[in-house]
Amino acid sequence: MKKIITTIIIFLVGIILGIFIKSEYDSVKSKKVVVKQDYIFKGNVKVDKDMIDARKSVDDSINYESGTDPFNVYRNQNGLIPNAKAAVDVAKIIFNYCENGTFNNEKPFNVELVNNRVWYISGSLPKGAVGGVVEISIQKSDGKVLAIFHGK
């Protein structure tokens, strides 16, 4: 008789543990964390004058009155913002200040280097979503923000 009761208790403990483990597994599985890619580099883009005017004019002039470049900003061959990752990092800092973190829903960012002079970064919307995205143009040579806005 003792053997039967011990077997039943072990069986019930096994069922209870199984149910507990299954519920924990389901709760972890339901909390899937979706990690979105930060950005998509679309490559160097050649644009004609009309397109540049449409995206705001680009000013590459040296702003130092003495004509010197104390931080070697303008003499740097690759520019102050040399690659897409650096451009996105700068854009995220600016977006965070202006958009209070709402831009994180617009990943991955689309990144283009326009005429090897201006980084153009824009957000993405999920399929079927309606609305605008953040957009920013940053000068490659010195990091100057040429334009920033959020579409509707």
N, C-alpha and C positions, 0 to 999 in steps of 0.2 A: 504494500500500500504506500509506504514511504517513497519507493522508487517512482511510482506513478505520479505522486504529488510533486516530487522534485523535477520530473520530466516535464510536467505541465507548467511549472514555474519557470523553468529554463526556456520552454517554448514561448511563453507569454513575454518574458524579458526580451527574447530575440525579436519577436514581432514589434514590441514597443521601440526597441533600438532601430529596427529597420524603418519604421514609420518616421522616427526622428531624423535619421540620416537622409531619407528621401526628401523630407520637407526642407532640410537645410540645403540639399543639392538643388532643389527647385527654386528656392529663394535666391541662391547665388546665380543660378542660370538665368533667372528673370531680370537680374540687375546687370545685363550686358552693358559694358561700357563701350561706347562707340568712339574710337579715336579717329578724328578726321585728319587727313593730310593737311599740313600747314599751307602749302602753296603749290601751284603748278607753273613752272617756268615755260613760257610759250616761245622763248627764243628772241633773238634780235629781230626787230621789225623795221623795215624801211617804209617810211611814210612820206607822202608828198606834202607840199606846202599847205594845201587845203585842209588836210587831216591835222597837221600841226596847229593850224588856226582853230580848228574845231576843238582840240584838246587844250587850248590855251597856248600862248606864245612861250617860247623857250628863250630864256635870257642867260647866255653863257659869259657875260662880261665880268671882268675882275672888278670887284667893288672896293679894293684898296686904293685910296687916293694917292698914296706914295708910289704905287706900282710894284711894291714888294709883296712877297708871299711868305710871311713869317712862319706859317705852319706847313708849308709845302702842299697846300690843298690843291692849287691849280697846276702845279708841276707834276703831280702824281699821275702817271700814265693811265692807271686803272680807275682813277677818280676816288673820291672819298667813300663812295658806295660802290664797291667793285663788282658785286655779284648779287644774284637774286635773293639769296638768304639774308644778306645784309640789308637789302631794300625792304624785305618783308619785316625784318626785326625793327627797323626804324618806323615803318608804317604801323606796326602793332603798338609801338609806344605812343605814337600820335593818335591812333584810333582809340586806344585805351583812355587817353585824356579827353578826347572829344566825344566819344560814344559810350563811355562808362561800361565797357566790356561787352556791349551788345554785338559787336562785330564778330565775336567768337562763333556765332551761329552762321556766319557767312564763309566758313572755310570749305574747301580750299580757296585761297586767294589766287587770282589769275595775275601773273606777272609778265610784263613785256618790257623790253628795252627798246625804246623808240629812238631810231637814228643814232644809236650808241651814245645818247646824251641824256635821256630822261627815262627813269623807271616809272612805269604806269602800273599801279596795283589796284585791282578791284575785287570785291567779294563775289561769292557765288550764292545763288539761292537753291534750296532743294527743289527737286522736280515737282511741278505743280504749284509751287509757292508763288504768290503775287506780291510785288513790292519792289523796292529799290535796294541797292547795295552801296556800301562805302566805296569811294574811289579816291585815289590820291596820285599825284604826279610829283616825283622827287628828282631833282637834278642830280645826275651821277657824279659830276665833277666836285660839287661842294655840299651836297645834301640839302640844298635849299628846297623847301616845299613850294611848288609852283601852283598847285590847286588841290583842294580837298573838299569833297561834298558827299552827300548821301542822297541817292535817288529816292523817289517815292513809289 
